[in-house]
């Protein structure tokens, strides 16, 4: 009975992550890692792999919808995927040598800081441009009007590479880092930024998961692994589909604000759980 409740928890956690992740352009692996490690006691390396597999399901189904909506920038996708994919390989190897109790607190503080920065920059942009129509438009409306606000992506290489390392090491997506950079600094339309990020996460998460599960001597109970994956992948797929549809109906300002709130939530949650772990 307890195991069934745990599977139900994983389904709803993956569902929530799929929805929030596709609205804010993040993988949401932080929440899953906390559940896997702190509540279920799963090995950190295996937990990272499971988290990344869940992100693949969420981002793949969300990307199918986003592609149909025309919100994925192909050039931006290539820039992010290549550099962050390389970083993900390095990060996945580093995860073998990192002490979980140490890096979770550091990562939580970093994510919370990114969320605060995104929140402040969003408030400033909305206040300065409060009389402009683009803030109230959904992506579909702005896309039809030619106001999707594409910008240069030349300075993206280093940020994507660092985000890839973080993704591979911590078993999370690259959205908190790259998404904040694209929307707060490069001022790319949030729907375009988040949709393209999610598509890129399919590659980085696949690379990271493969490296995680290929660790020499890693003991994995395949039967248990498959049982855990059923609710995780199902919930993430449904959440990804729902989140992508929802984000297309949200205005520019709503997407910008939502991303900052969601990133701050995951950062604060990670810090809280890390502090509880120390006690």
Secondary structure, DSSP 8 states (H G I E B T S, - for coil): -HHHHHHHHHHHHHHHHHHHHHHHT---HHHHHHIIIIIS---HHHHHHHHHHHHHHHHHHHHHHHHHHT---HHHHHHHHHHHHHHHHHHHHHGGG--HHHHHHHHHHHHHHHHHHHHHHHHHHHHHTTT-GGGG-BHHHHHHTT-------TTHHHHHHHHHHHHHHHT--SHHHHHHIIIIIS---HHHHHHHHHHHHHHHHHHHHHHHHT-TT----HHHHHHHHHHHHHHHHHHHHHHHHHHTTSBHHHHHHHHHHHHHHHHHHHHHHHHHHH-
